[in-house]
Amino acid sequence: LKLEMPTVNLDGEVTVLATVPEVVQSLENCAVTWQKLISGVLEEQLKKVPQGNGPLAEINLWRENNATLRALTEQIKLPEVQKVLEILQEAESEFTGDLQIVLSDLKKHQMEAQDNARFLSTLERHLKNLSTGTGVDVISNVIPSLLNALRLVWIMSRHYNKDVRMVPFLERLSWAISERVRRVVDLQTLLKQDTAAAKKKITEAKNTLEQWKKCYFTTCVQVEASGSKRYWKFDVKRLFDKTDYMVSICQDLYDIFQVNEELHNIFIPELITVTENPKGVDELQREVNIVISALEDLTFDPFSVENARDWAFIMEEFREDVLVEIVEQIFVQNLKDPPLYKNHPPVAGAISWSRSLSHRIRHTITRFQEEEELLASKRGQEVQQIYLQVTKKMEEYEDQKYRQWRERTEHVLPLLLKDTLLTLSSATDEPLTTRKSVCFALNFSPEIQEIIIETKYMEQLGLRVPEMARYVALQEDKYLRYTNKLKGMLDRYHKLMEMMNEAEIKLLDHYVQELWRILKAGHKRLTWKSVGIGEFVVQCTQSIGRLELLVHQIHHISEDISSKLRSIESTNLFKFPHSKNGDKRPGAKEFFDYVKCEQAKDVEQLVRKYSAIPQLLIEVERRVAYTNSGKSPKLASYYAYWENRIYQVLTQLIVRNLQAFNATVLANVPLLQIEAVLSVPEITLQPNASEIEKMIVQSIQDCVEVTKHFLRWMHGTCIECPPQHVKVDEVVTFSFYSDVSQSPLVIEQAVLITQNVHKLLASLKKCLNQWKKYDLLWKSDKGAVLDRLAAEKPPCVIFDEHLQFCMKVAQEVTQRPLIKDEQFIRLQLAPLASAVQENAKSWLMSLGKLLNELAREELFSLQDEIQVG
């Protein structure tokens, strides 16, 4: 839409142009055209209605109106149009008044369209979720948010705050919700689904429709509470007639599917074979199938109010022919084990179940009796007779259940209230200290709780209950409080007993016996009718608290002792010297002297930690026996417990260190070195194998003798035994050494180490045997050999053989490796190689000298012969 602009030239002042008749005439014609155009557009827009039944159509309509009217409004604001209006106003044209009225209407309607489009747009997201949501649950979540947003529109909008606007919009919203539900509850789809799934969809649909109405009334209250003077007092019938009808249809559909499911679940083939009337069951199933078939072939929309009579005919047929008889069959089939509602007790639950069945058919018969023609028919009389028979059976069933429960309650409840508060897991009266497994248990019979629940539900059902049962039910909170406190107290008690080991139980025997004496009151004397239950719980809780505090203090001290023992046990008694520069390692004596020296340092630290333990035990004595002597008879077993722990720790200390030392022996990491030397006529180790084995044995002995520094305690105390003078010059000290040294584990490790060292030395000996091929150099009598050669004067070739042998040995020795690493020992072969080489050189010098002398002698002899000749 575009306004036609004037053709005259409007350049100049307004006052001047307003005096030119030709200009004014042209502008008046233009104004008439504008007036007709705008009036026509307004009339057309006001006649438009939303294209659809839903609320989104109304939002779209206002957007279109706003777009159209805004286009005209923007043109009116153009400078050229404004100047035309000013000229006509200045010229006092008769067309100005009509045009201004039209322009005012345009502005008013454009602002209304803009305002409505803006406010309703806040609802658009919710409305789209409503129309396109994947499930009914989405709709249920949208409705509260949507109505809350609509409430804000009502409060803030200048146009949607009146019934004339809001009621039609709410009608559209109601239509959208009902249409969405109608699509979800599609009969053809539901009949193809599993019954449980179909029931779930129907229930969700029904809940959604009911939620729509509930949320509406909640919003009405909120609008009123907000202080707004404009309340939601709309015509409820217009808004909810259709949805309320749809709720009733959903209920009808649920009943049909429920009956069908009950027939399948209750009358399974196994039950049909034993039921009293299998033909009746088949007939019921046939009648239900007829109704289901009718739904499959339905030719009308059951959710439409216009088809209410047709739907009522189907449901009346269902109720007349099926429901009463099905309820009777369900009742008979479940008499012995009726299905119970959640949290319902057995008896009151059975009565409630019976009454719910009775209510179902009573509701049906009531609707049935409203139709006098149906009631007067033969089938009507039969249905009414069946109804009376079924309700009579149900009443007799309820009376029997109630009577049996009342009689049992009056007999059993007094006996249950005479039960003691606690029971023991053992029938013996042995002291708790000798049987840690003995446990107390709460002796509150579940039957009392069941009677309380039954009593409450019985009164809700309007049935009289025994006075004692009513009294107990009224005291439910008190019993619940008592049982919870007793459970908490017993949990603390059992947790406390689990925290203590046997030594601690013996240590705290007096305290445990005192607690046992208090708890026995709940086991022997107090019943659920006693008035001192609360005081008993307080007394037990306080006694447990005192013992807990003492146990925690003892555990804290025990942890200090355990920490010291862990430190002792983890001590490394075999600290080795660091390797020197290059390939050199410390000698054997240096190595074991270092180990012994470091052990001595460690022993000082260990003894200090060990000596601190008696002081910690005296602290326990002070807290338990209120003395600090270190020899309290009450702690004798506790002292013995820790002394045994110390023995185990020391044994483990020695065994673990010997194991580590054995691993070091076997590892291929050289830590010390020995030398191979020539001690004519033998090649030996320096130090020799015997000396090395003695050093190893001594090192093992030193390790075990560490325990000599840990003195034993006197019997029944934590005081170290003083030295005992057996003879005048002999003093004996009692330490852990005698016990630890005889431990099979220690002996086993010591033997294992010596065996492994013996094998190692044998391996090194075998290595030395390879050098025996040179033993002619030092085992032969050099003087005798040289005298023999001098006497025999052999040819030079013989000398050459001897010389070649010696030169070969001297050269070969220089090419042999001079270091041999075998497990933790490095064998230095350089001294041996040097000795062999020196022997070879000595032979070379001696043989050379002899050869020289013989050659000179031969030369002089030859010279003499030449001179004689």
GIVENVEN-V411197 format. One record per residue. SS is DSSP state (a for helix, b for strand, c for the rest). NEAR is the number of other C-alpha atoms within 12 Angstrom. Layout:
ss: {SS & SS}
near: {NEAR & NEAR}
This chain:
ss: {c & c & c & c & c & c & c & c & c & c & c & c & c & a & a & a & a & c & c & c & a & a & a & a & a & a & a & a & a & a & a & a & a & a & a & a & a & a & a & a & a & a & a & a & a & a & a & c & c & c & c & c & c & c & a & a & a & a & a & a & a & a & a & a & a & a & a & a & a & a & a & a & a & a & a & a & c & c & a & a & a & a & a & a & a & a & a & a & a & a & c & c & c & c & c & a & a & a & a & a & a & a & a & a & a & a & a & a & a & a & a & a & a & a & a & a & a & a & a & a & a & c & c & a & a & a & a & a & a & a & a & a & c & c & c & a & a & a & a & a & a & a & a & a & a & a & a & a & a & a & a & a & a & a & a & a & c & c & c & c & c & c & a & a & a & a & a & a & a & a & a & a & a & a & a & a & a & a & a & a & a & a & a & a & c & c & a & a & a & a & a & a & c & c & a & a & a & a & a & a & a & a & a & a & a & a & a & a & a & a & a & a & a & a & a & a & a & a & a & a & a & a & a & a & a & c & c & c & c & c & c & c & c & c & c & a & a & a & a & a & a & a & a & a & a & a & a & a & a & a & a & a & a & a & a & a & a & a & a & a & a & a & a & a & a & a & c & c & a & a & a & a & c & c & c & c & c & a & a & a & a & a & a & a & a & a & a & a & a & a & a & a & a & a & a & a & c & c & c & c & c & c & c & c & a & a & a & a & a & a & a & a & a & a & a & a & a & a & a & a & a & a & a & a & a & a & a & a & a & a & a & a & a & c & c & c & c & c & c & c & c & c & c & c & c & a & a & a & a & a & a & a & a & a & a & a & a & a & a & a & a & a & a & a & a & a & a & a & a & c & c & a & a & a & a & a & c & a & a & a & a & a & a & a & a & a & a & a & a & a & a & a & a & a & a & a & a & a & a & a & a & a & a & a & a & a & a & a & a & a & a & a & a & a & a & a & a & c & c & b & c & b & b & b & c & c & c & c & c & c & c & a & a & a & c & c & c & c & c & b & b & b & c & c & c & a & a & a & a & a & a & a & a & a & a & a & a & a & a & a & c & c & c & c & c & c & a & a & a & a & a & a & a & a & c & a & a & a & a & a & a & a & a & a & a & a & a & a & a & a & a & a & a & a & a & a & a & a & a & c & c & a & a & a & a & a & a & c & a & a & a & a & a & a & a & a & a & a & a & a & a & a & a & a & c & c & b & c & c & c & c & c & a & a & a & a & a & a & a & a & a & a & a & a & a & a & a & a & a & a & a & a & a & a & a & a & a & a & a & a & a & a & a & a & a & a & a & a & a & c & c & c & c & c & c & c & c & c & c & c & c & c & c & c & c & b & b & a & a & a & a & a & a & a & a & a & a & a & a & a & a & a & a & a & a & a & a & a & a & a & a & a & a & a & a & a & a & a & a & a & a & a & a & a & c & c & c & c & c & c & c & c & a & a & a & a & a & a & a & a & a & a & a & a & a & a & a & a & a & a & a & a & a & a & a & a & a & a & a & a & a & a & a & a & a & a & c & c & c & c & c & b & b & b & b & b & b & b & b & c & c & b & b & b & b & b & c & c & a & a & a & a & a & a & a & a & a & a & a & a & a & a & a & a & a & a & a & a & a & c & b & c & b & c & c & c & c & c & c & b & c & c & c & b & b & b & b & c & c & b & b & b & c & c & b & c & a & a & a & a & c & c & c & a & a & a & a & a & a & a & a & a & a & a & a & a & a & a & a & a & a & a & a & a & a & a & a & a & a & a & a & a & a & a & c & a & a & a & a & c & c & a & a & a & a & a & a & a & a & a & a & a & c & c & c & a & a & a & a & a & a & a & a & a & a & a & a & a & a & a & a & a & a & a & a & c & c & c & b & b & b & b & c & c & b & b & b & b & c & a & a & a & a & a & a & a & a & a & a & a & a & a & a & a & a & a & a & a & a & a & a & a & a & a & a & a & a & a & a & a & a & a & a & a & a & a & a & a & c}
near: {17 & 20 & 25 & 24 & 26 & 25 & 17 & 21 & 19 & 28 & 16 & 15 & 16 & 24 & 21 & 18 & 28 & 29 & 20 & 22 & 17 & 18 & 28 & 36 & 25 & 26 & 38 & 33 & 26 & 27 & 39 & 29 & 23 & 35 & 30 & 21 & 24 & 38 & 27 & 20 & 31 & 30 & 18 & 15 & 25 & 24 & 12 & 18 & 20 & 23 & 16 & 17 & 22 & 30 & 38 & 32 & 27 & 33 & 35 & 26 & 28 & 34 & 28 & 25 & 34 & 32 & 23 & 29 & 37 & 29 & 22 & 33 & 32 & 23 & 24 & 31 & 18 & 17 & 14 & 24 & 27 & 23 & 28 & 41 & 35 & 27 & 34 & 37 & 27 & 21 & 26 & 17 & 28 & 19 & 27 & 28 & 19 & 23 & 30 & 26 & 16 & 30 & 33 & 20 & 25 & 37 & 27 & 21 & 31 & 32 & 26 & 28 & 35 & 31 & 26 & 34 & 31 & 24 & 28 & 38 & 28 & 25 & 32 & 28 & 21 & 31 & 38 & 27 & 26 & 37 & 32 & 22 & 24 & 17 & 24 & 34 & 26 & 26 & 37 & 32 & 24 & 31 & 40 & 27 & 26 & 34 & 35 & 25 & 27 & 38 & 37 & 25 & 29 & 35 & 29 & 22 & 27 & 23 & 25 & 30 & 28 & 22 & 19 & 16 & 24 & 33 & 26 & 25 & 35 & 37 & 31 & 29 & 43 & 40 & 32 & 35 & 47 & 41 & 29 & 34 & 42 & 34 & 25 & 33 & 37 & 26 & 34 & 21 & 19 & 28 & 30 & 17 & 18 & 16 & 26 & 22 & 20 & 30 & 30 & 26 & 33 & 41 & 32 & 29 & 40 & 37 & 31 & 39 & 42 & 31 & 32 & 38 & 32 & 22 & 26 & 32 & 25 & 20 & 30 & 28 & 20 & 24 & 28 & 19 & 16 & 18 & 12 & 18 & 14 & 25 & 23 & 31 & 22 & 23 & 16 & 22 & 17 & 19 & 30 & 31 & 23 & 33 & 38 & 31 & 27 & 39 & 34 & 29 & 34 & 39 & 28 & 31 & 38 & 32 & 32 & 40 & 36 & 30 & 37 & 35 & 25 & 29 & 35 & 25 & 19 & 27 & 31 & 19 & 15 & 12 & 20 & 22 & 14 & 14 & 21 & 14 & 19 & 20 & 15 & 21 & 32 & 24 & 19 & 33 & 32 & 20 & 28 & 35 & 25 & 22 & 34 & 30 & 19 & 25 & 30 & 20 & 15 & 20 & 13 & 19 & 24 & 33 & 34 & 24 & 22 & 16 & 20 & 21 & 16 & 21 & 30 & 25 & 19 & 31 & 33 & 31 & 27 & 36 & 39 & 41 & 34 & 39 & 43 & 38 & 40 & 42 & 42 & 33 & 35 & 37 & 35 & 25 & 27 & 25 & 24 & 15 & 17 & 29 & 27 & 21 & 18 & 12 & 13 & 25 & 28 & 28 & 38 & 42 & 31 & 36 & 39 & 34 & 33 & 39 & 30 & 25 & 35 & 34 & 21 & 27 & 36 & 26 & 20 & 31 & 32 & 22 & 19 & 33 & 24 & 15 & 18 & 14 & 13 & 24 & 22 & 16 & 16 & 13 & 18 & 26 & 20 & 20 & 33 & 29 & 18 & 27 & 36 & 21 & 20 & 32 & 30 & 19 & 24 & 33 & 23 & 18 & 29 & 32 & 23 & 19 & 29 & 32 & 22 & 16 & 31 & 28 & 16 & 22 & 31 & 23 & 17 & 21 & 34 & 23 & 20 & 28 & 29 & 22 & 25 & 28 & 38 & 33 & 28 & 26 & 19 & 17 & 13 & 13 & 19 & 16 & 24 & 32 & 28 & 18 & 22 & 29 & 18 & 23 & 31 & 32 & 27 & 29 & 29 & 31 & 26 & 18 & 23 & 34 & 27 & 29 & 39 & 34 & 29 & 37 & 41 & 30 & 29 & 35 & 21 & 17 & 23 & 14 & 23 & 21 & 31 & 29 & 18 & 26 & 36 & 27 & 21 & 31 & 28 & 19 & 22 & 23 & 15 & 19 & 31 & 21 & 16 & 30 & 29 & 19 & 25 & 32 & 26 & 21 & 30 & 30 & 22 & 25 & 33 & 22 & 21 & 30 & 33 & 19 & 21 & 27 & 23 & 21 & 29 & 37 & 32 & 30 & 34 & 34 & 29 & 21 & 29 & 33 & 23 & 22 & 32 & 32 & 22 & 26 & 38 & 26 & 26 & 35 & 31 & 20 & 23 & 27 & 30 & 34 & 26 & 20 & 15 & 18 & 29 & 26 & 19 & 31 & 32 & 20 & 25 & 34 & 27 & 20 & 27 & 33 & 22 & 23 & 34 & 28 & 18 & 30 & 32 & 21 & 23 & 33 & 25 & 18 & 26 & 32 & 18 & 24 & 31 & 25 & 21 & 29 & 33 & 23 & 23 & 38 & 29 & 23 & 32 & 30 & 41 & 39 & 26 & 27 & 23 & 18 & 19 & 15 & 8 & 8 & 18 & 23 & 29 & 30 & 29 & 34 & 26 & 23 & 31 & 32 & 24 & 23 & 32 & 30 & 22 & 25 & 32 & 24 & 20 & 26 & 29 & 21 & 23 & 33 & 26 & 20 & 28 & 40 & 27 & 25 & 35 & 36 & 27 & 31 & 44 & 32 & 30 & 38 & 33 & 23 & 25 & 30 & 25 & 15 & 18 & 24 & 24 & 31 & 29 & 28 & 22 & 32 & 37 & 30 & 27 & 36 & 38 & 29 & 26 & 31 & 34 & 22 & 26 & 39 & 32 & 26 & 31 & 45 & 37 & 31 & 33 & 43 & 37 & 29 & 34 & 35 & 28 & 27 & 33 & 28 & 21 & 25 & 31 & 26 & 19 & 17 & 19 & 32 & 34 & 38 & 35 & 38 & 37 & 34 & 26 & 31 & 19 & 19 & 18 & 24 & 32 & 31 & 33 & 28 & 24 & 26 & 26 & 18 & 20 & 31 & 27 & 21 & 26 & 36 & 28 & 22 & 35 & 37 & 29 & 32 & 44 & 41 & 30 & 39 & 41 & 26 & 30 & 37 & 30 & 33 & 32 & 22 & 21 & 24 & 30 & 39 & 28 & 29 & 19 & 15 & 17 & 15 & 12 & 10 & 9 & 8 & 8 & 10 & 12 & 17 & 23 & 23 & 29 & 32 & 27 & 24 & 27 & 31 & 30 & 20 & 22 & 16 & 25 & 32 & 24 & 21 & 32 & 34 & 23 & 26 & 32 & 31 & 20 & 27 & 34 & 24 & 20 & 28 & 34 & 21 & 21 & 34 & 26 & 18 & 25 & 30 & 18 & 17 & 29 & 23 & 17 & 30 & 27 & 23 & 33 & 28 & 21 & 17 & 16 & 22 & 17 & 12 & 22 & 27 & 18 & 15 & 25 & 25 & 13 & 15 & 22 & 20 & 16 & 19 & 12 & 16 & 29 & 18 & 16 & 29 & 27 & 21 & 23 & 32 & 27 & 21 & 32 & 27 & 19 & 21 & 29 & 22 & 16 & 21 & 16 & 23 & 27 & 29 & 30 & 31 & 26 & 31 & 34 & 34 & 41 & 35 & 34 & 25 & 25 & 36 & 32 & 26 & 30 & 41 & 31 & 24 & 29 & 34 & 27 & 23 & 33 & 30 & 20 & 25 & 33 & 25 & 19 & 29 & 31 & 19 & 18 & 25 & 20 & 14 & 16 & 17 & 15 & 14 & 14 & 14 & 13 & 12 & 11 & 10 & 9 & 8 & 7}
